[in-house]
């Protein structure tokens, strides 16, 4: 019997997303979370990236709520075009930027 191919998880966005921010290592420190989010957003907007993937993880959802609250601030909202949250994977938030 031939070996079974390993499943490959691919999406149209993963091939294009160059910046990904994993918040698992800093989930307890509010200041570090905000700093990491701010740096990633400004870097993605400055370099003209199409999207930024933020990984708060599944957990209890508290970190996800904190990230969404940060992204909902008026002065931060001006940096990006739209947000995408995957209902099948609540541990992932994708921020889309306006093409230059």
MMTF fields as JSON, N, C-alpha, C and O atoms, coordinates in Angstrom:
{
  "mmtfVersion": "1.0.0",
  "mmtfProducer": "UNKNOWN",
  "numBonds": 399,
  "numAtoms": 400,
  "numGroups": 100,
  "numChains": 1,
  "numModels": 1,
  "chainsPerModel": [1],
  "groupsPerChain": [100],
  "chainIdList": ["A"],
  "bondAtomList": [4, 2, 8, 6, 12, 10, 16, 14, 20, 18, 24, 22, 28, 26, 32, 30, 36, 34, 40, 38, 44, 42, 48, 46, 52, 50, 56, 54, 60, 58, 64, 62, 68, 66, 72, 70, 76, 74, 80, 78, 84, 82, 88, 86, 92, 90, 96, 94, 100, 98, 104, 102, 108, 106, 112, 110, 116, 114, 120, 118, 124, 122, 128, 126, 132, 130, 136, 134, 140, 138, 144, 142, 148, 146, 152, 150, 156, 154, 160, 158, 164, 162, 168, 166, 172, 170, 176, 174, 180, 178, 184, 182, 188, 186, 192, 190, 196, 194, 200, 198, 204, 202, 208, 206, 212, 210, 216, 214, 220, 218, 224, 222, 228, 226, 232, 230, 236, 234, 240, 238, 244, 242, 248, 246, 252, 250, 256, 254, 260, 258, 264, 262, 268, 266, 272, 270, 276, 274, 280, 278, 284, 282, 288, 286, 292, 290, 296, 294, 300, 298, 304, 302, 308, 306, 312, 310, 316, 314, 320, 318, 324, 322, 328, 326, 332, 330, 336, 334, 340, 338, 344, 342, 348, 346, 352, 350, 356, 354, 360, 358, 364, 362, 368, 366, 372, 370, 376, 374, 380, 378, 384, 382, 388, 386, 392, 390, 396, 394],
  "bondOrderList": [1, 1, 1, 1, 1, 1, 1, 1, 1, 1, 1, 1, 1, 1, 1, 1, 1, 1, 1, 1, 1, 1, 1, 1, 1, 1, 1, 1, 1, 1, 1, 1, 1, 1, 1, 1, 1, 1, 1, 1, 1, 1, 1, 1, 1, 1, 1, 1, 1, 1, 1, 1, 1, 1, 1, 1, 1, 1, 1, 1, 1, 1, 1, 1, 1, 1, 1, 1, 1, 1, 1, 1, 1, 1, 1, 1, 1, 1, 1, 1, 1, 1, 1, 1, 1, 1, 1, 1, 1, 1, 1, 1, 1, 1, 1, 1, 1, 1, 1],
  "groupList": [{"groupName": "UNK", "atomNameList": ["N", "CA", "C", "O"], "elementList": ["N", "C", "C", "O"], "formalChargeList": [0, 0, 0, 0], "bondAtomList": [1, 0, 2, 1, 3, 2], "bondOrderList": [1, 1, 2], "singleLetterCode": "X", "chemCompType": "L-PEPTIDE LINKING"}],
  "groupTypeList": [0, 0, 0, 0, 0, 0, 0, 0, 0, 0, 0, 0, 0, 0, 0, 0, 0, 0, 0, 0, 0, 0, 0, 0, 0, 0, 0, 0, 0, 0, 0, 0, 0, 0, 0, 0, 0, 0, 0, 0, 0, 0, 0, 0, 0, 0, 0, 0, 0, 0, 0, 0, 0, 0, 0, 0, 0, 0, 0, 0, 0, 0, 0, 0, 0, 0, 0, 0, 0, 0, 0, 0, 0, 0, 0, 0, 0, 0, 0, 0, 0, 0, 0, 0, 0, 0, 0, 0, 0, 0, 0, 0, 0, 0, 0, 0, 0, 0, 0, 0],
  "groupIdList": [1, 2, 3, 4, 5, 6, 7, 8, 9, 10, 11, 12, 13, 14, 15, 16, 17, 18, 19, 20, 21, 22, 23, 24, 25, 26, 27, 28, 29, 30, 31, 32, 33, 34, 35, 36, 37, 38, 39, 40, 41, 42, 43, 44, 45, 46, 47, 48, 49, 50, 51, 52, 53, 54, 55, 56, 57, 58, 59, 60, 61, 62, 63, 64, 65, 66, 67, 68, 69, 70, 71, 72, 73, 74, 75, 76, 77, 78, 79, 80, 81, 82, 83, 84, 85, 86, 87, 88, 89, 90, 91, 92, 93, 94, 95, 96, 97, 98, 99, 100],
  "secStructList": [7, 7, 7, 7, 7, 7, 7, 7, 7, 7, 7, 2, 2, 2, 2, 2, 7, 7, 3, 3, 3, 3, 7, 4, 4, 4, 6, 6, 7, 2, 2, 2, 2, 2, 2, 2, 2, 2, 2, 2, 2, 2, 2, 2, 2, 2, 2, 6, 7, 1, 3, 3, 3, 3, 3, 7, 7, 1, 6, 6, 1, 2, 2, 2, 2, 2, 2, 2, 2, 2, 2, 6, 1, 2, 2, 2, 2, 6, 6, 7, 1, 3, 3, 3, 3, 3, 6, 6, 3, 3, 3, 3, 3, 3, 3, 3, 7, 7, 7, 7],
  "xCoordList": [0.846, 0.0, 0.901, 1.845, 0.615, 1.443, 1.228, 0.156, 2.237, 2.076, 1.015, 0.854, 0.304, -0.748, -0.112, 0.79, -0.571, -0.017, -0.446, -1.561, 0.443, 0.103, -0.78, -0.525, -1.811, -2.689, -1.952, -1.204, -2.173, -1.553, -2.641, -3.621, -2.456, -3.426, -2.978, -1.951, -3.741, -3.378, -4.594, -5.717, -4.363, -5.43, -4.859, -3.642, -5.714, -5.256, -4.452, -3.591, -4.721, -4.05, -2.656, -1.742, -2.481, -1.196, -0.062, 1.068, -0.344, 0.694, 1.099, 2.239, 0.186, 0.45, 0.897, 1.627, 0.481, 0.781, 2.26, 2.758, 2.95, 4.369, 4.637, 5.68, 3.719, 3.916, 2.879, 1.676, 3.371, 2.499, 2.96, 4.157, 2.017, 2.333, 1.698, 0.473, 2.525, 2.054, 2.14, 3.225, 1.004, 0.966, 1.085, 1.016, 1.261, 1.365, 2.467, 2.217, 3.68, 4.749, 4.54, 5.15, 3.697, 3.574, 2.158, 1.791, 1.358, -0.07, -0.368, -1.485, 0.565, 0.278, 0.609, 0.176, 1.357, 1.822, 1.107, 1.374, 0.205, -0.582, 0.282, 0.012, 1.314, 2.179, 2.895, 2.989, 3.402, 4.09, 3.138, 3.515, 1.909, 0.914, 0.635, 0.657, 0.374, 0.07, 1.26, 1.089, 2.457, 3.657, 3.858, 4.165, 3.688, 3.853, 2.811, 3.131, 1.565, 0.509, 0.801, 0.668, 1.195, 1.476, 2.636, 2.55, 3.72, 4.878, 4.521, 4.91, 3.778, 3.406, 2.484, 2.649, 1.518, 0.6, 1.335, 1.124, 2.19, 2.92, 3.876, 4.016, 4.535, 5.462, 4.717, 5.166, 3.576, 2.795, 2.25, 2.267, 1.773, 1.239, 2.351, 2.155, 3.516, 4.634, 5.215, 5.583, 5.3, 5.912, 4.93, 5.327, 3.658, 2.669, 2.215, 1.813, 2.274, 1.818, 0.311, -0.413, -0.169, -1.613, -2.372, -3.536, -1.695, -2.394, -1.409, -0.219, -1.94, -1.196, -1.998, -3.186, -1.353, -2.014, -1.632, -0.449, -2.629, -2.406, -2.942, -4.08, -2.114, -2.494, -2.584, -1.578, -3.785, -3.941, -4.119, -3.97, -4.432, -4.669, -6.125, -6.876, -6.504, -7.907, -8.201, -8.941, -7.671, -7.822, -9.224, -10.203, -9.321, -10.621, -11.215, -12.38, -10.436, -10.919, -10.623, -10.959, -10.004, -9.715, -8.679, -8.82, -7.644, -6.613, -7.182, -6.842, -8.034, -8.685, -9.527, -9.495, -10.273, -11.084, -10.202, -10.54, -9.076, -8.152, -7.577, -7.452, -7.23, -6.692, -7.75, -7.455, -8.978, -10.05, -10.374, -10.686, -10.302, -10.528, -9.421, -9.686, -8.19, -7.073, -7.261, -7.085, -7.618, -7.796, -9.006, -9.081, -9.941, -11.134, -10.957, -11.862, -9.814, -9.569, -9.536, -9.019, -10.086, -10.258, -8.936, -8.877, -7.889, -6.617, -5.914, -5.123, -6.184, -5.609, -6.416, -5.857, -7.712, -8.611, -8.247, -8.521, -7.638, -7.251, -6.125, -5.908, -5.408, -4.258, -4.629, -3.852, -5.8, -6.139, -7.512, -8.301, -7.771, -9.015, -10.123, -11.23, -9.827, -10.854, -10.207, -9.029, -11.018, -10.608, -11.318, -12.432, -10.664, -11.281, -11.045, -9.903, -12.125, -12.014, -12.628, -13.717, -11.934, -12.368, -13.236, -12.737, -14.531, -15.386, -14.953, -15.208, -14.304, -13.83, -12.548, -12.238, -11.8, -10.555, -10.533, -10.028, -11.07, -11.124, -9.759, -9.664, -8.717, -7.386, -6.601, -5.38, -7.282, -6.603, -7.411, -8.618, -6.725, -7.33, -6.466, -5.242, -7.094, -6.353, -6.768, -7.953, -5.776, -5.991, -5.586, -4.442, -6.519, -6.251, -5.992, -6.663, -5.004, -4.631, -5.092, -5.238, -5.319, -5.717, -4.527, -3.431, -4.723, -3.605, -3.16, -3.977, -1.859, -1.312, -1.415, -1.0],
  "yCoordList": [-1.167, 0.0, 1.243, 1.317, 2.23, 3.438, 4.282, 4.236, 5.05, 5.908, 6.97, 7.473, 7.293, 8.31, 9.694, 9.972, 10.55, 11.91, 12.664, 12.5, 13.472, 14.274, 15.428, 16.044, 15.731, 16.833, 18.164, 18.422, 18.977, 20.296, 21.327, 21.385, 22.129, 23.186, 24.437, 25.034, 24.811, 25.994, 26.879, 26.397, 28.139, 29.09, 30.142, 30.276, 30.864, 31.877, 32.963, 33.591, 33.188, 34.27, 33.871, 34.695, 32.619, 32.212, 32.379, 32.666, 32.206, 32.373, 33.839, 34.134, 34.751, 36.174, 36.869, 37.858, 36.383, 37.062, 36.909, 35.793, 38.019, 37.98, 38.282, 37.901, 38.955, 39.307, 38.575, 38.653, 37.868, 37.142, 37.456, 37.445, 37.732, 38.077, 37.054, 36.959, 36.292, 35.293, 35.889, 36.234, 36.007, 36.64, 35.648, 36.052, 34.373, 33.372, 33.68, 33.575, 34.057, 34.267, 35.465, 35.52, 36.419, 37.65, 37.89, 39.031, 36.844, 37.027, 37.622, 38.093, 37.628, 38.123, 39.597, 40.194, 40.18, 41.543, 42.493, 42.478, 43.314, 44.226, 45.192, 45.452, 45.721, 46.676, 46.023, 46.62, 44.804, 44.102, 43.739, 43.787, 43.379, 43.047, 44.269, 44.184, 45.4, 46.618, 47.064, 47.496, 46.964, 47.349, 46.448, 46.937, 45.144, 44.205, 44.454, 44.428, 44.695, 44.98, 46.271, 46.329, 47.287, 48.585, 48.476, 48.99, 47.803, 47.648, 46.87, 47.256, 45.772, 44.946, 45.709, 45.634, 46.44, 47.216, 48.304, 48.461, 49.048, 50.116, 49.555, 50.123, 48.435, 47.83, 47.348, 47.578, 46.678, 46.171, 47.32, 47.245, 48.37, 49.518, 50.243, 50.669, 50.381, 51.096, 50.344, 50.96, 49.015, 48.228, 47.838, 47.244, 48.161, 47.873, 46.424, 45.935, 45.74, 44.35, 44.288, 45.198, 43.228, 43.113, 42.756, 43.123, 42.026, 41.569, 41.289, 41.066, 41.309, 40.96, 39.9, 40.084, 38.795, 37.724, 37.85, 37.862, 37.944, 38.024, 36.738, 36.347, 36.083, 34.81, 34.98, 34.846, 35.274, 35.359, 33.986, 33.849, 32.983, 31.638, 31.464, 32.434, 30.239, 29.949, 30.239, 31.18, 29.497, 29.753, 30.127, 29.578, 31.068, 31.507, 32.645, 32.998, 33.215, 34.307, 35.687, 36.684, 35.773, 37.076, 37.854, 39.061, 37.167, 37.838, 38.292, 39.369, 37.482, 37.848, 39.114, 40.011, 39.183, 40.37, 41.604, 42.693, 41.417, 42.523, 43.026, 44.231, 42.082, 42.448, 43.185, 44.208, 42.669, 43.317, 44.704, 45.617, 44.869, 46.184, 47.152, 48.316, 46.666, 47.504, 47.922, 49.09, 46.96, 47.244, 48.139, 48.781, 48.186, 49.005, 50.457, 51.263, 50.813, 52.205, 53.084, 52.683, 54.266, 55.154, 55.45, 55.396, 55.758, 56.112, 54.901, 55.054, 53.713, 52.487, 52.056, 51.559, 52.248, 51.848, 52.529, 51.986, 53.699, 54.43, 53.741, 54.037, 52.828, 52.181, 51.041, 50.707, 50.435, 49.254, 49.4, 50.275, 48.509, 48.548, 47.75, 48.255, 46.502, 45.652, 44.531, 44.216, 43.933, 42.783, 41.54, 41.609, 40.415, 39.14, 38.186, 37.907, 37.694, 36.68, 35.403, 35.42, 34.315, 33.028, 32.336, 31.999, 32.112, 31.45, 30.012, 29.487, 29.379, 28.008, 27.978, 26.96, 29.086, 29.16, 30.474, 31.474, 30.491, 31.739, 32.22, 33.309, 31.445, 31.834, 32.603, 32.716, 33.134, 33.82, 35.045, 34.962, 36.174, 37.418, 37.92, 37.971, 38.289, 38.801, 40.252, 40.568, 41.115, 42.54, 42.823, 42.582, 43.333, 43.636, 45.128, 45.963, 45.435, 46.825, 47.262, 46.439, 48.556, 49.109, 49.036, 49.471, 48.493, 48.449, 49.86, 50.759, 50.027, 51.359, 51.698, 52.78],
  "zCoordList": [0.0, 0.0, 0.0, 0.787, -0.884, -0.928, 0.32, 0.924, 0.71, 1.895, 1.649, 0.537, 2.708, 2.617, 2.602, 3.393, 1.718, 1.716, 2.966, 3.462, 3.449, 4.623, 4.187, 3.152, 4.959, 4.571, 4.656, 5.6, 3.679, 3.641, 3.856, 3.113, 4.874, 5.166, 4.424, 4.747, 3.453, 2.671, 2.501, 2.35, 2.525, 2.23, 1.299, 1.171, 0.67, -0.277, 0.423, -0.194, 1.696, 2.402, 2.87, 2.856, 3.284, 3.837, 2.841, 3.235, 1.565, 0.56, 0.429, 0.072, 0.713, 0.544, 1.823, 1.756, 2.975, 4.233, 4.566, 4.714, 4.682, 4.986, 6.449, 6.982, 7.094, 8.496, 9.343, 9.09, 10.345, 11.26, 12.677, 12.965, 13.549, 14.934, 15.863, 15.945, 16.558, 17.506, 18.911, 19.378, 19.574, 20.896, 22.05, 23.211, 21.759, 22.823, 23.847, 25.048, 23.411, 24.398, 25.323, 26.39, 24.945, 25.736, 26.227, 26.51, 26.333, 26.613, 27.976, 28.187, 28.908, 30.261, 30.467, 31.453, 29.564, 29.761, 28.796, 27.594, 29.321, 28.482, 27.685, 26.512, 28.316, 27.634, 26.454, 25.382, 26.642, 25.559, 24.424, 23.254, 24.771, 23.748, 22.884, 21.656, 23.522, 22.772, 21.934, 20.794, 22.486, 21.748, 20.529, 19.442, 20.701, 19.587, 18.498, 17.31, 18.904, 17.933, 17.172, 15.949, 17.9, 17.285, 16.287, 15.172, 16.695, 15.811, 14.552, 13.45, 14.712, 13.56, 12.612, 11.395, 13.16, 12.315, 11.536, 10.334, 12.216, 11.542, 10.494, 9.411, 10.816, 9.852, 8.61, 7.487, 8.81, 7.678, 6.83, 5.601, 7.471, 6.731, 5.974, 4.836, 6.606, 5.992, 4.795, 3.795, 4.894, 3.824, 2.733, 1.731, 2.91, 1.877, 1.825, 0.77, 2.951, 3.0, 2.764, 3.167, 2.119, 1.901, 3.175, 3.338, 4.09, 5.296, 6.42, 6.197, 7.622, 8.833, 9.562, 9.827, 9.885, 10.625, 12.098, 12.439, 12.962, 14.404, 15.01, 14.752, 15.819, 16.421, 17.936, 18.633, 18.453, 19.901, 20.54, 21.755, 19.755, 20.281, 20.677, 20.779, 20.895, 21.209, 22.671, 22.959, 23.577, 25.008, 25.434, 24.929, 26.37, 26.886, 26.059, 26.24, 25.166, 24.333, 24.883, 24.244, 26.047, 26.647, 25.843, 25.647, 25.379, 24.587, 23.243, 22.753, 22.661, 21.392, 21.576, 20.734, 22.669, 22.953, 23.127, 22.664, 23.796, 24.016, 22.687, 22.47, 21.801, 20.488, 19.666, 19.05, 19.655, 18.892, 19.443, 18.678, 20.768, 21.369, 20.949, 20.648, 20.932, 20.49, 19.033, 18.688, 18.181, 16.756, 16.491, 15.443, 17.418, 17.256, 17.645, 17.429, 18.215, 18.588, 17.335, 16.292, 17.457, 16.306, 15.588, 14.36, 16.335, 15.701, 15.096, 14.165, 15.603, 15.044, 13.819, 12.841, 13.879, 12.789, 11.469, 10.398, 11.534, 10.325, 9.559, 8.384, 10.21, 9.58, 8.642, 7.748, 8.826, 8.028, 7.393, 7.749, 6.438, 5.671, 6.347, 6.532, 6.716, 7.337, 8.133, 7.963, 9.013, 9.827, 9.327, 8.806, 9.49, 9.145, 10.311, 10.678, 10.883, 11.926, 11.384, 10.811, 11.566, 11.04, 12.083, 13.156, 11.801, 12.789, 13.071, 14.155, 12.104, 12.305, 13.137, 13.757, 13.154, 13.915, 14.689, 14.181, 15.904, 16.671, 17.16, 17.728, 16.956, 17.402, 16.363, 16.468, 15.358, 14.26, 13.824, 13.598, 13.713, 13.236, 12.088, 12.206, 10.984, 9.835, 9.61, 9.504, 9.54, 9.302, 7.858, 7.473, 7.063, 5.655, 5.5, 6.106, 4.674, 4.438, 3.056, 2.152, 2.896, 1.61, 0.663, 1.018, -0.539, -1.491, -1.864, -2.064, -1.949, -2.252, -3.71, -4.123]
}
